[in-house]
Amino acid sequence: YRFFKVGDVIVESAGSSSSHVVFRSVREPDRIYEMLQEKLRSNGYSMRRTELLHEETPSTIGAVLEVVQLAVGIFFGLVMTVGLAIAELADGGGSWPKMSGTISALILAVSVLSVGWSLALIVLRYLDLRRRTYRVFDDVVVYKEGFLSQTNAVIPVENIADANTRQNLWDQVLGLYDVSISCQG
């Protein structure tokens, strides 16, 4: 989308039956995004971003751990899928006895493609995590995330209802936290 200067703009609102409206594949989404922020400012939200209180990006070790979790899941999924298919072929498989060579080659080709695709997903996930930035200003929280596809979002402080942190065992050992922010509505 960025190549063609096209994107989606999502407007979320509190207290309505439909919690969001999506402008799909619109030209110049950044211009619309800025116009909507200006409209929020004119309706009483400060959003001046005068004082940066905190800026954060995911830590390298946190991104690596998340990617390792993804890789382990993909690995076990591939092992189970390919292993079951190979076990079926090794037994004669009932319906596949004459085609086992062709099926084996097909399974091998699909496995190689799956491994290649999985490696690409893992690399893209890592790059996506490392490109994220979270900024807390005196009147707004701003975040940007994404490598190939980007997401920009702004949350006026007036809409923040709650914030909390979460740590699993590995996070505690490594001094990492996940921070969640809840908004009204």
C-alpha positions in Angstrom: 0.0 0.0 0.0 2.8 2.5 0.8 4.2 2.1 -2.6 0.9 3.3 -4.1 0.3 5.9 -1.3 -2.9 4.0 -0.3 -3.9 2.7 3.1 -6.7 2.1 5.7 -7.7 4.6 8.3 -9.6 3.2 11.3 -11.7 5.5 13.5 -12.7 4.0 16.8 -15.3 5.5 19.0 -16.7 4.7 22.5 -20.3 4.0 23.3 -21.7 3.2 19.8 -23.2 0.1 18.4 -20.4 0.0 15.8 -17.2 0.6 17.6 -15.2 1.6 14.5 -15.4 2.8 11.0 -12.8 1.8 8.4 -11.8 3.9 5.4 -10.4 1.1 3.3 -7.7 1.6 0.7 -8.0 5.4 0.6 -5.5 7.7 -1.1 -3.2 9.7 1.2 -4.3 8.0 4.5 -1.7 10.1 6.4 -3.5 13.3 5.3 -6.9 11.9 6.5 -5.2 10.7 9.8 -3.8 14.2 10.4 -7.2 15.8 9.6 -9.0 13.6 12.1 -6.4 14.4 14.8 -6.9 18.1 14.1 -10.7 17.6 14.4 -10.1 15.9 17.8 -8.0 18.9 18.9 -10.7 21.4 17.8 -13.2 19.4 19.9 -11.3 19.8 23.1 -8.6 17.1 23.1 -5.2 18.6 23.8 -3.0 16.4 21.7 -0.2 19.0 21.4 2.5 16.6 22.4 4.4 19.3 24.2 6.3 17.2 26.7 7.6 13.7 25.9 7.4 11.8 29.2 8.6 8.4 28.0 9.7 6.7 24.8 10.1 2.9 24.5 10.8 0.3 21.9 10.7 -3.5 22.4 14.0 -4.7 23.8 16.2 -6.9 21.5 16.0 -9.8 23.9 12.1 -9.4 24.1 11.9 -9.5 20.3 14.2 -12.5 20.1 12.1 -14.4 22.7 8.9 -13.6 20.9 10.5 -14.8 17.6 11.8 -18.0 19.2 8.3 -18.7 20.5 7.0 -18.3 17.0 9.8 -20.4 15.5 9.1 -23.2 18.0 5.4 -23.2 17.2 6.1 -23.3 13.5 8.7 -26.1 13.9 6.4 -28.3 15.8 3.6 -27.7 13.4 5.8 -28.6 10.5 7.2 -31.7 12.2 3.7 -32.9 13.1 2.3 -32.3 9.6 5.3 -33.8 7.7 5.8 -36.5 10.2 2.2 -37.7 9.9 2.3 -37.6 6.2 5.6 -39.6 6.1 4.3 -42.1 8.6 1.2 -42.6 6.4 3.4 -43.2 3.4 5.6 -45.6 5.3 2.6 -47.7 6.3 1.5 -48.0 2.7 -1.4 -45.6 3.4 -4.0 -47.8 1.9 -5.0 -45.5 -0.9 -1.4 -44.3 -1.9 0.7 -47.4 -2.4 1.5 -46.8 -6.1 2.0 -43.1 -5.8 4.3 -43.1 -2.8 7.3 -41.7 -4.8 5.3 -38.9 -6.2 3.6 -38.1 -2.9 7.0 -38.2 -1.1 8.4 -35.7 -3.6 5.4 -33.5 -3.1 5.7 -33.7 0.6 9.4 -32.8 0.4 8.6 -29.8 -1.9 5.8 -28.5 0.3 8.1 -29.0 3.4 10.9 -27.0 1.7 8.5 -24.2 0.7 7.0 -24.2 4.2 10.4 -23.9 5.9 11.4 -21.1 3.5 8.1 -19.3 4.1 8.4 -19.8 7.9 11.9 -18.4 8.0 10.7 -15.3 6.1 7.8 -14.9 8.6 10.3 -15.1 11.5 12.6 -12.5 10.0 9.7 -10.2 9.2 8.2 -10.6 12.7 11.6 -9.7 14.2 11.9 -6.6 12.0 8.3 -5.7 12.8 9.0 -5.8 16.5 12.2 -3.9 16.4 10.5 -1.0 14.4 7.9 -0.4 17.0 8.0 2.8 19.0 5.7 3.9 21.9 5.7 7.5 23.1 3.9 8.8 26.1 3.4 12.6 26.0 1.7 14.7 28.6 -1.6 14.6 26.7 -1.4 11.7 24.3 0.0 8.2 23.8 1.4 7.6 20.3 2.6 4.4 18.8 4.0 3.2 15.5 4.5 -0.3 14.6 5.3 -2.4 11.5 8.0 -3.1 9.0 6.3 -3.7 5.7 2.9 -2.7 6.8 2.8 0.2 9.2 0.3 1.2 11.9 0.2 4.6 13.5 -2.2 5.3 16.3 -2.9 8.0 18.8 -4.8 7.7 22.1 -5.8 11.0 23.9 -5.0 10.8 27.6 -8.6 11.8 28.3 -9.7 8.4 26.8 -7.3 6.2 28.9 -9.3 4.2 31.4 -6.7 1.9 32.8 -3.1 0.8 32.4 -1.4 -2.4 33.7 1.7 -4.4 33.3 2.2 -8.2 32.9 5.3 -10.4 33.4 5.7 -14.1 32.8 8.5 -16.1 34.4 11.0 -15.3 31.6 10.1 -11.6 31.7 10.8 -11.5 35.4 14.2 -13.1 34.9 15.1 -10.7 32.1 13.5 -7.6 33.6 10.9 -7.3 30.8 7.2 -6.2 31.0 4.2 -6.0 28.7 2.3 -2.8 29.3 -1.4 -2.7 28.4 -3.5 0.5 28.1 -7.3 0.3 28.1 -9.5 3.0 26.6 -13.0 4.1 27.6 -15.7 2.2 25.7 
